[in-house]
Each structure stands twice: as C-alpha cells, then as structure tokens.
Amino acid sequence: MIITAFAASNSSQSINRKLVSYAASLIQTTEVNLLDLHDYEMPLYSQDREQACGVPDQAHRFLQQIAESDALIISFAEHNGSYSAAYKNLFDWCSRVDQKVYQDKPMVLLSTSPGPRGGTTVLSAAVNAMPYFGGVVKGQFSLPSFHENFDVEKGRVKNESLDAQLKGEVAKLTDDM
C-alpha cells in the first residue's frame, strides 16, 4: 500500500507537516510518500497564463504522485479561515488537467493550528469540497492547540485522548483495503 501524505502549506516550519508525518507513520506495512509543496511551486494560476504557456510540469508531476498512491493523508494549514495560497494555486493548476484531482482515492483529512479551534474552518471546507474533486473522505481530525498537544521532539501527539482519536481516523484508510 502506498500512502501519499502532504501538508497543504509551504512553511518550512509547518506544524501541519509535523502532524501529517506522524499520521502517515501510524499505518503499518505501507510505503509513505511525503510530498513537499515547495517541489510544486508554480506561477499564480490564470487563464491567460494557461493559454500562453500551458499547464506547468509540476501540476502533471503532482497528479502522477496521486495516481501512484493507494490513499492520501492531507493536513490543511488555515490561512484566514481558508486554504493556504500555495495549496490553492497547486490545486487550481491540477484541476485544469483533471477536475477529479484526487482520482477517487480514499483520504483522511487533518488540520492543526496553534489556537484552540485547530484549523476546523479550513478542515470543514476541505471535507465538504473533496467529493467534487475525486476525494473519498474516510476520516477527519483536527488537533487543537498544537504546541500544547504535540511533542515536536518525539514527533507525536502527546495528549492520549487526541492521539487515540487520530489513530482511529487514520485506521479508516485501511478498513476497506
């Protein structure tokens, strides 16, 4: 089983990257492909740019990574209640190649933030949107107050109750496989 995981953030210190890395490590007997959005940076999407230059190779490479996966884990950074610009731009370019960006892959969606809501606004938006773009949402989890609930040195959720919830949601990826 190949899991592709990524944080929908381009921060070099992304707390969502730390969370998605941990979540992906919870699935045994898998190959984990941890993507970095920096590898898929492209010009800001516009129809004019697409007509003039075509779709950048990075969008095709990202879609190929999805195609080669059995399942996905994505952790969304919340920027002013919405997706990060880096993720949205990648998604916009990819959707020009195939509206079903996520190619009917099962997925678990995550979010975290330093605050007590844990990015729930962006997580809700993602959960509601994914079915329109070929995402089969099997589970979702928001980690509130990242710095209080995640042990960065050990790379894991330190709050036992929240850790159990995350493990339960991630396990849903393999329930049908």
C-alpha positions in Angstrom: 0.0 0.0 0.0 1.3 3.4 -1.0 0.2 6.4 1.1 0.9 9.9 -0.3 0.9 12.5 2.5 1.4 16.2 2.5 0.8 19.4 4.4 -1.2 21.9 2.4 1.3 24.5 3.5 4.6 25.9 2.2 6.0 26.9 5.5 9.5 25.4 6.3 8.3 25.1 9.9 4.8 23.8 9.1 3.1 22.3 12.1 0.7 20.6 9.6 3.7 18.8 8.1 4.7 17.5 11.5 1.1 16.3 12.1 0.8 14.6 8.7 4.2 12.9 9.0 3.1 11.4 12.3 -0.3 10.4 11.0 1.3 8.6 8.0 3.7 6.8 10.3 0.7 5.2 12.1 -0.2 3.0 9.1 1.9 -0.2 9.2 3.1 -2.1 6.2 3.0 0.8 3.9 5.2 2.9 1.8 4.8 6.6 2.7 5.5 9.2 0.0 5.7 12.5 1.9 5.4 15.4 -0.5 6.6 18.9 0.0 4.6 21.7 -1.7 7.9 23.5 -2.4 8.5 20.9 -5.1 5.3 22.0 -6.9 5.6 25.8 -6.9 4.2 27.3 -10.0 3.3 30.8 -11.2 0.0 32.1 -9.9 -2.8 30.4 -11.9 -4.6 32.5 -14.6 -6.5 31.5 -17.7 -4.3 33.9 -19.7 -1.1 32.2 -18.4 -2.5 28.8 -19.1 -3.4 29.8 -22.7 0.0 31.3 -23.3 2.2 28.7 -21.6 0.1 25.6 -20.9 0.0 23.8 -17.6 3.3 23.6 -15.8 5.0 20.2 -15.5 4.8 20.4 -11.7 1.0 20.0 -11.9 1.4 16.9 -14.0 4.0 15.5 -11.6 1.7 16.1 -8.6 -1.2 14.3 -10.4 1.2 11.4 -11.2 2.0 11.2 -7.5 -1.7 10.9 -6.7 -2.2 8.3 -9.4 0.5 6.1 -8.0 -1.0 6.2 -4.5 -3.5 3.9 -2.9 -4.6 6.5 -0.3 -3.9 10.1 0.8 -3.4 11.9 4.1 -3.6 15.7 3.8 -3.2 18.2 6.7 -4.5 21.7 5.9 -3.0 24.9 7.2 -5.6 27.5 7.8 -4.8 31.0 6.5 -7.5 33.5 7.4 -10.1 30.7 7.6 -9.2 29.2 4.2 -6.6 27.2 2.3 -3.1 28.4 2.1 -2.3 30.2 -1.2 0.4 27.6 -2.0 -2.1 24.7 -1.8 -4.9 26.6 -3.6 -2.6 27.5 -6.5 -1.4 23.9 -6.9 -4.9 22.7 -6.7 -6.1 25.2 -9.3 -3.4 24.2 -11.8 -4.1 20.5 -11.3 -7.8 20.9 -11.7 -7.2 22.3 -15.2 -5.7 18.9 -16.1 -8.3 16.8 -14.4 -11.2 18.1 -12.3 -11.0 14.9 -10.3 -7.7 15.9 -8.8 -7.8 13.2 -6.1 -8.7 10.4 -8.6 -11.2 8.7 -6.3 -8.6 7.9 -3.7 -9.6 7.3 -0.1 -8.3 10.0 2.2 -8.0 11.2 5.7 -8.0 15.0 6.1 -6.4 16.7 9.0 -5.7 20.2 10.3 -4.0 21.9 13.2 -3.2 25.3 14.4 -1.7 27.0 17.5 -5.2 28.0 18.6 -8.0 26.1 20.3 -10.0 25.5 17.1 -7.2 23.6 15.3 -8.0 24.8 11.8 -11.5 23.5 11.9 -12.8 26.1 9.4 -10.5 25.0 6.6 -10.9 21.3 7.5 -14.7 21.7 7.2 -14.3 23.4 3.8 -11.9 20.6 2.6 -14.2 17.8 3.8 -17.2 19.3 2.0 -15.3 20.0 -1.2 -13.3 16.8 -1.7 -16.1 14.7 -3.1 -16.5 17.1 -6.0 -12.8 16.7 -6.8 -12.5 12.9 -6.6 -11.6 12.7 -2.9 -13.2 9.9 -0.9 -13.1 11.2 2.6 -12.8 8.3 5.1 -11.9 10.3 8.2 -11.1 13.7 9.5 -9.3 15.0 12.5 -8.4 18.5 13.9 -5.6 18.9 16.5 -6.3 22.0 18.6 -3.6 24.0 20.3 -0.7 22.3 18.5 2.1 23.4 20.8 0.3 22.0 23.9 -0.8 18.7 22.3 2.1 17.7 20.1 5.6 16.7 21.2 7.8 18.0 18.5 10.9 16.2 19.8 9.2 12.8 19.7 7.1 13.7 16.6 3.8 12.6 18.0 0.6 13.7 19.6 1.2 13.8 23.4 -2.5 14.1 24.5 -3.6 10.5 24.8 -7.2 11.1 24.1 -6.5 13.1 21.0 -3.8 10.6 19.9 -6.4 7.8 20.1 -8.9 9.9 18.1 -6.2 10.5 15.4 -5.3 6.8 15.3 -8.9 5.8 14.9 -9.4 8.2 12.0 -6.2 7.1 10.2 -7.1 3.5 10.6 -10.2 4.1 8.5 -7.9 4.3 5.4 -7.2 0.6 5.6 -10.7 -0.6 6.7 -11.8 -1.4 3.2 -8.4 -2.4 1.8 
